[in-house]
Amino acid sequence: MAGNSQRRGAVRKAGTKKGQVQGSGGVRRRGLEGRGATPAAKDRPYHPAHKKARAAAKAATTPQRRPKVAGRAADDGPEYVLGRNPVVECLRAGVPATALYVAIGSQNDERLTESVQIAADTGIAILEVQRAELDRLSDNGLHQGIALQIPPYTYAHPDDLLARAQDRGEAPLIVALDNITDPRNLGAVIRSTAAFGGHGVLIPGRRSAAVTAVTWRTSAGAAARLPVAQAANLNRALADYAAAGLQVVGLDAGGDVDLDDYRADTGVVVVVGSEGKGLSRLVRENCDSILSIPIASSVESLNASVAAGVVLAEFARQRRAQ
């Protein structure tokens, strides 16, 4: 059947190979050769690990929206100040910023010019980005073409506040905050504490305002000069201060001691509660005395930061008079 071997339907029987037949051209032999080591998952374009690595690299070069937590900054990322007035105020106050973002094509004015100038003079990186990048940082897009990046705040230990007073040879004057969730109140307390010779501010680790960009701005730069300590347990920290010889004084409208009659000659911890809730029960029980500020009967109470400022001013006056 040699002449009919190409006929349709013809079948060559096994073992009857005759003459030259068509081969694979080496395709099968090359297919058996090794292809080398398998690339890492992140190096394979269609692997999920590659896509994840590419997204992470992109995120590292552009500002990303941070998760919003009431009154405090995220624990694992920077804070962003948006808007021309807030940004220039933070830069004037000496807030330790790491980068200034300016949208390409933003209309220039004196605030933008001053912000760029301060950033350049203080060594803050100035980055031009697309407006869409700043849009992702704000829900309403009211960034005015500028944003300031601030690193997470580094808190002191409660013992550091005592050491600060000891190094100065002064009786400790510390302000502790209980149930204060507004970062503006925290910033105002920091400013008053620094102004009246305090040695630091103590805040709880949970359910409390933290040092955010708003706090920095409200403190008018005092947060850069006064340590803020964070306690995992406020009541335990107050007990430790009491054991170290400090008087723990809580502020409340219905106190048992009037501010005019209290002497702050020794070390004092002033505990300030919120305007609405006041001092929590356990914190109140850990106070040696509850101090009230004499005010007009027509006024129900004072703002927490204002009350702290009044008490600190009186204590500073008493210490100057010694």
C-alpha positions as CSV (number, residue, x, y, z in Angstrom):
1,M,0.0,0.0,0.0
2,A,3.0,2.2,-0.5
3,G,1.3,4.1,-3.2
4,N,-1.9,4.5,-1.3
5,S,-0.5,5.6,2.0
6,Q,-1.7,9.2,1.5
7,R,-5.2,8.1,0.5
8,R,-7.9,9.4,2.8
9,G,-8.8,6.8,5.3
10,A,-5.6,4.9,4.9
11,V,-4.0,3.7,8.1
12,R,-0.4,2.7,8.6
13,K,0.0,-0.3,10.7
14,A,2.4,-0.3,13.7
15,G,5.8,-1.7,12.8
16,T,5.4,-1.0,9.1
17,K,7.4,2.3,9.0
18,K,8.8,2.8,5.6
19,G,11.0,5.6,4.4
20,Q,11.1,9.1,5.8
21,V,8.1,10.5,7.7
22,Q,7.3,14.0,9.0
23,G,8.8,14.7,12.5
24,S,8.0,17.3,15.2
25,G,10.9,19.5,14.3
26,G,12.3,19.3,17.8
27,V,9.2,20.8,19.4
28,R,8.6,17.8,21.7
29,R,12.3,17.7,22.6
30,R,12.4,21.3,23.6
31,G,9.1,20.9,25.5
32,L,10.9,18.4,27.7
33,E,13.7,20.8,28.6
34,G,13.6,22.6,32.0
35,R,12.2,26.2,32.1
36,G,14.2,27.4,35.1
37,A,13.0,28.4,38.5
38,T,9.4,29.5,38.9
39,P,9.1,33.3,39.3
40,A,7.9,34.6,42.6
41,A,4.2,35.3,42.9
42,K,4.7,39.1,42.9
43,D,6.7,38.9,39.7
44,R,3.9,37.1,37.7
45,P,1.7,39.8,36.1
46,Y,-1.6,38.0,36.5
47,H,-1.0,36.8,40.0
48,P,-3.0,38.5,42.8
49,A,0.3,39.1,44.8
50,H,1.7,41.0,41.8
51,K,-1.4,43.3,41.7
52,K,-1.3,43.8,45.5
53,A,2.4,44.8,45.3
54,R,1.8,47.2,42.5
55,A,-1.0,48.9,44.4
56,A,1.2,49.2,47.5
57,A,3.9,50.8,45.5
58,K,1.5,53.3,44.0
59,A,0.1,54.1,47.5
60,A,3.6,54.9,48.8
61,T,4.0,57.7,46.3
62,T,0.6,59.4,46.7
63,P,-1.3,60.7,49.7
64,Q,-4.1,58.3,50.7
65,R,-7.3,58.9,52.6
66,R,-7.0,58.0,56.3
67,P,-9.6,56.1,58.2
68,K,-11.5,58.7,60.3
69,V,-11.7,58.1,64.0
70,A,-13.5,60.7,66.1
71,G,-11.1,63.1,67.7
72,R,-7.9,61.2,67.1
73,A,-5.4,60.3,64.4
74,A,-5.0,56.9,62.9
75,D,-2.4,54.8,64.7
76,D,-0.6,53.6,61.6
77,G,-0.6,56.6,59.3
78,P,0.0,60.3,59.1
79,E,-2.5,63.1,59.6
80,Y,-3.4,65.6,56.9
81,V,-4.4,69.3,57.4
82,L,-6.5,70.6,54.5
83,G,-7.2,74.2,53.5
84,R,-5.0,77.3,53.1
85,N,-5.8,78.9,56.4
86,P,-5.3,75.8,58.5
87,V,-2.1,74.8,56.7
88,V,-0.4,78.2,57.0
89,E,-1.5,78.4,60.7
90,C,0.1,75.0,61.4
91,L,3.3,76.0,59.6
92,R,3.5,79.3,61.5
93,A,3.0,77.4,64.8
94,G,6.0,75.1,63.9
95,V,4.0,71.9,63.6
96,P,6.5,69.1,62.7
97,A,5.2,68.4,59.2
98,T,6.8,66.0,56.7
99,A,5.4,67.1,53.4
100,L,3.4,69.9,51.8
101,Y,1.1,68.9,48.9
102,V,0.2,71.5,46.3
103,A,-2.3,70.8,43.5
104,I,-1.0,71.5,40.0
105,G,-2.6,74.6,38.6
106,S,-3.8,76.0,42.0
107,Q,-4.4,79.8,42.0
108,N,-1.7,81.5,44.0
109,D,-2.4,83.9,46.9
110,E,-0.4,85.1,49.9
111,R,-1.4,82.1,52.1
112,L,-0.2,79.6,49.5
113,T,3.0,81.7,48.9
114,E,3.7,81.9,52.6
115,S,3.1,78.1,53.1
116,V,5.5,77.2,50.4
117,Q,8.1,79.7,51.7
118,I,7.9,78.3,55.3
119,A,8.1,74.7,54.0
120,A,11.1,75.5,51.9
121,D,12.9,77.4,54.8
122,T,12.2,74.5,57.3
123,G,13.2,71.7,55.0
124,I,9.7,70.3,54.5
125,A,9.3,68.4,51.2
126,I,7.1,70.2,48.7
127,L,5.2,68.0,46.2
128,E,3.1,68.9,43.3
129,V,0.2,66.5,42.7
130,Q,-2.9,66.2,40.7
131,R,-6.0,67.8,42.2
132,A,-7.7,64.3,42.3
133,E,-5.1,63.2,44.8
134,L,-6.1,65.9,47.2
135,D,-9.8,65.2,46.5
136,R,-9.3,61.7,48.0
137,L,-8.2,63.2,51.3
138,S,-11.4,65.1,51.9
139,D,-15.1,64.1,51.7
140,N,-16.2,67.5,50.3
141,G,-13.1,68.4,48.2
142,L,-12.6,71.7,50.2
143,H,-8.8,71.4,50.3
144,Q,-8.2,74.6,48.3
145,G,-5.4,72.9,46.5
146,I,-3.1,72.4,49.5
147,A,-2.5,69.8,52.2
148,L,0.0,69.3,55.0
149,Q,1.2,65.9,56.1
150,I,1.9,65.5,59.8
151,P,3.5,62.3,61.3
152,P,1.8,60.4,64.1
153,Y,2.5,62.0,67.5
154,T,5.0,60.3,69.9
155,Y,3.6,60.2,73.4
156,A,5.6,60.4,76.6
157,H,5.3,58.0,79.5
158,P,3.5,59.3,82.6
159,D,6.7,59.0,84.6
160,D,8.4,61.4,82.1
161,L,6.3,64.2,83.4
162,L,7.6,63.7,86.9
163,A,11.1,63.5,85.6
164,R,10.7,66.8,83.8
165,A,9.7,68.6,87.0
166,Q,12.5,67.0,88.9
167,D,15.0,68.1,86.3
168,R,13.8,71.7,86.8
169,G,13.8,71.4,90.6
170,E,10.1,72.4,90.7
171,A,7.1,70.9,92.3
172,P,5.2,68.9,89.7
173,L,2.2,70.5,88.0
174,I,0.4,68.1,85.7
175,V,-3.0,68.2,84.0
176,A,-4.9,65.0,83.5
177,L,-7.9,64.8,81.2
178,D,-10.9,62.5,81.7
179,N,-13.7,62.1,79.0
180,I,-12.2,64.9,76.9
181,T,-12.9,63.9,73.3
182,D,-12.6,67.2,71.5
183,P,-9.1,67.7,70.1
184,R,-9.6,71.5,70.3
185,N,-10.1,71.3,74.0
186,L,-7.0,69.2,74.3
187,G,-5.0,71.7,72.3
188,A,-6.3,74.6,74.5
189,V,-5.3,72.7,77.7
190,I,-1.8,72.1,76.3
191,R,-1.5,75.7,75.5
192,S,-2.6,76.8,79.0
193,T,-0.5,74.2,80.8
194,A,2.6,75.5,78.9
195,A,1.7,79.1,79.6
196,F,1.4,78.7,83.4
197,G,4.4,76.6,84.0
198,G,2.9,73.1,83.9
199,H,5.1,70.1,83.2
200,G,2.8,68.0,81.0
201,V,-0.6,66.8,80.1
202,L,-1.8,63.2,80.7
203,I,-4.5,61.6,78.6
204,P,-6.1,58.1,78.6
205,G,-5.2,55.7,75.8
206,R,-8.9,55.1,75.0
207,R,-12.1,57.2,74.7
208,S,-10.1,60.4,74.6
209,A,-9.0,63.1,72.2
210,A,-5.5,62.5,70.8
211,V,-2.8,64.9,69.5
212,T,-4.0,65.5,65.9
213,A,-3.5,68.2,63.4
214,V,-6.4,70.1,65.0
215,T,-4.7,69.8,68.4
216,W,-1.4,71.1,67.0
217,R,-3.2,74.1,65.5
218,T,-5.2,74.9,68.7
219,S,-2.1,74.7,70.9
220,A,-0.4,77.3,68.8
221,G,2.8,75.4,68.8
222,A,2.8,74.6,72.5
223,A,2.5,70.9,71.7
224,A,6.0,71.0,70.3
225,R,7.4,72.3,73.7
226,L,5.2,70.5,76.3
227,P,5.1,66.6,76.5
228,V,1.8,64.8,76.3
229,A,1.8,61.4,78.1
230,Q,-0.7,58.6,77.4
231,A,-1.7,56.2,80.0
232,A,-3.2,52.7,79.3
233,N,-5.2,53.1,82.6
234,L,-5.8,56.6,83.8
235,N,-6.8,55.5,87.4
236,R,-3.7,53.5,87.8
237,A,-1.6,56.5,86.6
238,L,-3.3,58.8,89.1
239,A,-2.7,56.3,91.9
240,D,1.0,56.2,90.9
241,Y,1.2,60.0,91.1
242,A,-0.5,59.9,94.5
243,A,2.0,57.4,95.7
244,A,4.8,59.7,94.5
245,G,3.5,62.4,96.9
246,L,1.3,64.5,94.5
247,Q,-2.1,65.8,95.4
248,V,-4.8,64.6,92.9
249,V,-7.4,67.4,92.5
250,G,-10.5,67.0,90.4
251,L,-12.5,69.9,89.0
252,D,-16.2,69.9,89.4
253,A,-18.9,72.5,90.0
254,G,-20.1,70.8,93.1
255,G,-16.7,70.4,94.7
256,D,-15.9,70.3,98.4
257,V,-13.1,72.8,98.2
258,D,-13.2,76.3,96.7
259,L,-10.4,77.5,94.5
260,D,-9.9,80.5,96.7
261,D,-9.1,78.3,99.7
262,Y,-6.9,75.7,98.0
263,R,-3.1,75.9,98.3
264,A,-1.0,74.4,95.6
265,D,2.4,74.6,97.3
266,T,3.3,70.9,96.7
267,G,3.0,68.8,93.6
268,V,-0.4,68.7,92.1
269,V,-2.3,66.8,89.4
270,V,-5.3,68.7,88.1
271,V,-7.9,66.3,86.7
272,V,-10.3,67.9,84.2
273,G,-13.5,66.2,83.2
274,S,-15.8,66.9,80.2
275,E,-18.3,69.8,80.4
276,G,-21.2,67.4,79.9
277,K,-20.3,64.2,81.8
278,G,-17.8,65.6,84.2
279,L,-15.4,63.2,86.0
280,S,-16.1,59.5,85.8
281,R,-16.9,57.7,89.0
282,L,-13.6,55.9,89.5
283,V,-11.5,58.9,88.6
284,R,-13.5,61.0,91.1
285,E,-12.9,58.3,93.8
286,N,-9.1,58.5,93.1
287,C,-9.1,62.3,93.7
288,D,-7.9,63.6,97.1
289,S,-10.3,66.5,96.8
290,I,-12.8,68.0,94.4
291,L,-12.2,71.7,93.5
292,S,-14.8,74.1,92.4
293,I,-14.4,77.5,90.7
294,P,-16.5,80.3,92.0
295,I,-18.6,81.7,89.1
296,A,-21.7,83.8,88.7
297,S,-24.9,82.0,89.6
298,S,-26.3,82.7,86.1
299,V,-23.6,80.6,84.5
300,E,-24.0,76.9,84.8
301,S,-20.5,75.7,84.0
302,L,-17.2,76.5,82.2
303,N,-15.7,74.9,79.2
304,A,-13.2,72.2,80.2
305,S,-10.2,74.0,78.7
306,V,-11.3,77.4,80.2
307,A,-11.7,75.8,83.7
308,A,-8.3,74.3,83.4
309,G,-6.8,77.6,82.4
310,V,-8.4,79.4,85.4
311,V,-7.1,76.9,87.9
312,L,-3.6,76.8,86.4
313,A,-3.4,80.6,86.4
314,E,-4.3,80.6,90.1
315,F,-1.8,77.9,91.0
316,A,0.9,79.8,89.0
317,R,0.1,83.0,91.0
318,Q,0.4,81.1,94.3
319,R,3.8,79.7,93.3
320,R,5.1,83.1,92.2
321,A,4.0,84.6,95.5
322,Q,6.1,82.1,97.5
